[in-house]
Amino acid sequence: MTTAIRSLEVRLHDVLVGYLTHYPDERTLFVVDNAYLEYGGGRPTISLSMVRPGDEHLTRQLLLDERNKSSLVKAPPFFSNLLPEGGLRRRIAAELKIHEDREFDLLAALGRDLPGAVILTPAKTPDHLPGRRSAFDGAPSVPPEMKFSLGGMQLKFSMLRQGDRFTLPGATDLGDYIVKPPSSDYHGLPMIEAAAMKTARAVGIETPEVMLVPPDHVDDLTNFSGFRPDEPFYAVRRFDRVDQGQGERRHIEDFAQVFNLRTSEKYGHANYEQIGRTLLQYAGGVDDLREMARRLVFNVLMGNGDAHVKNWSLLYADRRLPRLSPAYDLVPTIAYTTMDQSIALNMGGIKQFPEISLHTFDVFLRRVGILDRAREDLMETVITTGRGILVAWEGLFMETGVPPRLIQRIHEHQRSLQLSVELAG
């Protein structure tokens, strides 16, 4: 355990938001900089958990509220959710020779290439430490293949596309694609992810560009092994980066950050109505809710049981006002497990796939607060999207090379659904 106080500047784009400081007693504290507090209504939004655009009184209350800004060993929830889970996290912690729960150290190592537009760099003289200095000789270094942070359990890399090849970014560059290697545990996962995203796009769901990449077109991953040699890599365009290399960052946050939840709470501590009400009140309103409804239909019909709060995000394209981000991680998990027959969060009070019906969607929209005429319009979107999925998905899955046994499992899932019967009627 270090006896020194260490502090990181927290910047959003070019604006100093505050300081994240780690103390010898293992407490990590986030303190908002006074200039950000006094910035006024034009300040860039770091998170809806701290800033409510258009409501300066509530924003000041949230910024000054000390809850969720302090934590022992781990970082406060907003910052904790900037870090990877699973294999990448374990590898980075091993490289730094620390326990993977020591999140301040992980953030110090990865702070220049985090999801969205937050940048963490060593601070010298934080305003909230009068007369004291941050004992930082510089951020710890990690190998190039681990110098970024991406959320989720699955191993993935932030890479730069150069023609038809993908390489790790240089020391000052940013990756513009997320590249996932084929899984040693789940046969056909790259193909099923690509096919799912193609299906989503075909029915009007907003998705980034995706592609399957031959293994010999992916460079610089010689320190990693265990990939299936007979399957392609899956690549998806990063929507939090604008241009290649040193391009502009676009800020995003997931709904675990919005709701001040930790990754261990991503399944059981919120529901889809809470996400929907947030979109309606603070983001794109009915337009974002319509997009959310399309994705919920997709998740039910295609058997995606992993649409937890970290797989829904807000995008701050204008730096202040959020919109629902493009869809990501739309994986038909039902193709790999018959044990879990439920959607990730409660919707209309229901989680089990076979029990979800058009009535469930109507209840969901009522609970979000949609009135009758608008609700009828959104229900028509639900029906149209659902019918489009049932018509389009199998052909796209076959075209993308999804193994037949996985296609068969999705067929079996759809035959068990009340929603499928209603849409076919």
N, C-alpha and C positions, 0 to 999 in steps of 0.2 A: 504494500500500500504506500503510495507516495504521500509525503508530508507537505508538498507544495500546492499552492493554489494555481490552477490553470484556467485560462479563459479563452473562449473563441468569440470573435466578432460574428454576428448573424446579420448578413446582408441579403436583401431581396432586390435583384437587379443592382442598381447603384445606390440604394438607400440603406443606411444603417438602421436596423430594426432593434437591436439590443445585443446582449451578451449572454452566452451560455457558459457558466462557470462551474468547475468541479473543485470541491473542497476536500481537505484531508479526511473528514469524517464520512466520505463516500457520497455526500449529497451533491447533486447536480441541480443548479438553479438557473432559470432563465429570467433575466431582468430586461424590461423594455427600455430602450433609450428614450430620454425625455424629448429629443427632437422628433422622434417618430410619434410619440404621444401627442405632441403639439402640431404635427404636420397638418392636421385637419382632414376634411373630406376627400382631398385629392391623393391621400397616401395610397401606395400600392398595398393590396390586401395580402397578408401572409397566410391568413386562415380565417374561415368563418367562425372558428372557435374563439378568435380574438378581435376580429374586425367585422362590423356590420355596415357595409356601404350604405350611405343615405341616413344612418342613424348615429350621429356623432356622440350623443349622450350614452347610448348603450355601448358603443365602441370604447369610449373612455373607461366605462365600468369594467368591461372585459379585459382591457389591457392592464388595468390596475389590480384586477382580481388575482390573488396569489395562488389560487387553486389551479392544479394541473400544470404549474410552472416549476415545481420542485419534485425531486424523486431521489430515492436511495439506490445507489449502484447503477441502475438503468437511467436513461435520460427521460425527461418529461415526455408525455405521449406524442405531442406533435413531432418532436425530434426523433423519438424512438421509431416512429413509423417511416422515417426516411431511410432506414437501414434494411438490408436484405435479411431474409430468413434462410434456414436450411443450409445446403451445402456450401454456397458462396460465403455465407457468414462464417461458417466453421473454418473454411480455408483462410479467410482474411484474419480471423482471430489467431489461428495457428501461426500464420506468418508474422503477426505482431507479438506472438508469445504472451497472449492474454486470454482470460476467460471470455467467452463470447457474450456474457452479460455486461461486460464493461463497455457500455455504449458510448460514453464520452470519448474513449480512446478510438473506437471505431469511427465516430463522427470526425474526430481530428484527422484521421488518416484519409477519409473519403470525402471530406467537406467541400472540395472544389468540383466534384462531379456527382451531385446528388440529384434525385428526381426533381423536376421543376426548376425554379430559379433561385432557390435558397443556396447561398454560398457561406461556408464556415471557414474562417481563417484564424490563425493564432493572434490573440490580442495582447498588446503591451500594457496599456494603462486604462483598464475599464473604468468608466465613470462611477460605477457602484462600488469600487474598491479604493476609496480615498487613501492615499499614502502607501498603497501596496501595488506591486506589479505582478502580472501573470508570469509564472515561471515556465515559459515556453521557449525552447531553443529552436523550435520549428516543428511542423507537423510530421508525425512518423510516416515513413515511406513504405509502400507496398509495390509488388511487381506490377508492370503495366496491365496485365490481364485481370488485376484485382483492384484497380485504382478508382473504380466507379461504384455507385450503389444503385441497385434496382430491387424493388420489392418483390415478394413472393417466395415460395418454397423451391420452385424449379430452378435448376442451374441455368444461368443465362449471362450474356455478355453484351456490353455496349460497344458497338463496332462502327467503323466508318466504311460506307460503301464507296468503292472506287471502280466504276464500270461494273463488271460482273463479278468483282472480287470484294471480299470483306476483310478488313484489317483492323487491328487495335489502334485507337487514336494515339497520336504523339503526346508528349508531355503537356502541351498547352491546348490540345485539340479536344473536341467533344464528339462522341459517337452520335450517329444519326439513325441507327437501326439497333433494335434489340434482337440478338441472335441466340436461339436456343438449340443446343445439340439434341440429337435423337436420344430418347431415354432408354437406359438399359433395363428399366422395369416395365415400361408401357410400349408395347409393339405398335408401331404406326402412329405415334403421337404427333409428329410433325405434320403428317398428311391430314389427320383428323382436325388439328387446329386450323390449318390452312383452309380446309373444306368448310369448316364451321364459319369462318370469317367471310368466305365467299358467299355462303348461303345468307348470312346476315346482310351483307351488302346488297344482294339480289332482291331483298324484300324491303329495302329502304333504310336499314340501320346504318348509322354513320360509323365507318370503320377506317382505320389507316391502311395504307398499302401493305400487303403481305406477299411473301414468295417463299418457295422452297429452293434451297441452295445446295448444289452438290458439295460434298465434304472437301473436295480438292480446290474449291473456290473460297474456303475459309482459312485464313492464315493466322499464325502467331499463337495457336492454342496447344503447343507441344507439351506444356506442363500439365495438361488435363488429359485424362484417358477414361475408358469405360463406355465410350459412345458406341452405339450400334453401327458397324461399318457399312451396312447395306441400306441405310436410310439417309435422306437429306437433312440438312439443318433447316429450321424454321426461322424466317426473318420478318420482322414487323417494323414499319417506319415509326420512329419516335415522334409523337405529336407534341412533346415538350421541348423540341429543338426545331429551329426554323431552317437554318442553312447548314451545309456540311462544315465539318471541322470546327472553326471558331465562331459559328453562327450564334444567333440570338437564342437565349433561353426563354421558354414560355413557362409561366408558373402553373403548377398543378398541385392539388392535394386530394388524397383519398378520403372516404367518409369515416374511416377510423380517426383520421386527424380532425375532421369536422366535429365528430362526436366525442373527442377526447378519450378514445378507447385504445387499448393496447392490442397488439396482434393476437394475443391469447384470447381476446374478447371479440374477435371478428365475426363469430357466428351467432352468439346467443344474447347479445346485449343491445340489439337494435332490430328494427323491422323495416320492410319496404315502405310502409306508410310514412315513417320518419324521413326517409330519403326523399320520398315524393313531396312531402310538405316543405322540405328545405328547398327543393327545386322550384316549387310554386311560389314561395315567399321571397327567396333571395337570389335565385338564378334566372333561368330562361322562362319561368312560368309554365303556361300550358304547352308551349312548344317542347320544352325539355321533358315535361311529363308524358307527352305523346311518344317521344323517343324512348323514355323509360318503359312505357307500356309495350312497345315493340320488342324490347330486349327481354322483358318478362315473359312474353309469349314464346319467344325463341327458347329461353331457358327451360320452360315447361315442356315444350314439344320435343326439343333436342336432348333433354335430360342433363342439363347443366346444373349440378348440385353444388357448385363452388362459387356462386355469385354473392359472396359475402361483402362486408362493407369496404374491404380493401380493393375489391374489384369493381367499385363504382367511384369515379373521380370527378372533380370539378377542374375546369381549365379557365385560366384568367388571361384570355387573349389580349385584353386591353389593360391588364395589370390591376384593375379594380373590381370589375363585375364578373362573377363566375357564370359559366354555362356548363352543362353536362358535357364531359369530355367524350371523344370518340370511344367506341366499345373496345374492350381488350379482354383477353383470357376467356373467350367464349368456348369452353371445352365441354363436349358431351361426356361428362364423367360417367354417365350410366353405361357407356360402352366398356368400361373397365371394372365396374363393381355392380353387383346385384344386391349388396348388403344395405346400401343407403338409397332409399327411394324418395328422398325429400329434397325440396328446394332449399337454398342455404338459409334464408330468413323467412319469418312468417309473412304471409301476404293474405290480407283479409281474414286473419286468424287461422290460416291453414298452411301446412308445410308439405304434406305428403303429395307427391306428384299425381297419383290416381284420383285424388279428391278435388283437385283444382279444376274449376269449371268457369264458364263465362260469368256465372253469378259471383264467383270469387273475385274476378276482375272488377265487377260492378261494386262490390263491397269495398275493395281496395280504393277505388276512385272516390266513393262516398266518404270514406274515412280520411282521405287526403283533403277533402273539402270541395270537390268538383260538383257544381250544380247540374240540374237535370239536362238542360239542352247541351251544355258542353260535355256532359258525361255520355250522352248518346253519340256524340261525334267521336269521342275517344274510344267508345266501345266498337264503333265501326272500324276504327284503326286496328283494334285488337283482332277483330274477325278477319279483316282483309290481310293483315300480316300473317296470321295463323294459317289461313288457306294458302297464301303464297309460299310459306315454308314447306307445307306438306306436298306441294307440287314440285318445288325446286330442289329440295335437299339431296335426294338420292342420286340424281344425275350428276350434281356437282361433286358429291363424295366419290362416285365411281370415277369421274374424270380426273380427280385429284389423286387417285391411287390408294384410297382408304381400303384396308383389308376387308374382304367380304364378311368375315365373322363379326367385325365391329359394326358394319352396316346392318347386319341381321339383328344385333342387340338393340340398335336404335329402333328398328321396326318393331321388335317385341315390346319395347318401352311404349311406343306410340299406341300400340293395340291395347295397352292397359289403361289409357287415359280417357277420362270422361270428356276432356276438352277436345280430343281428336274426334270423338263421336259427334259432338255438337257442331264442330266445324265442317264435318262431312255431311251434315244433315241439310 
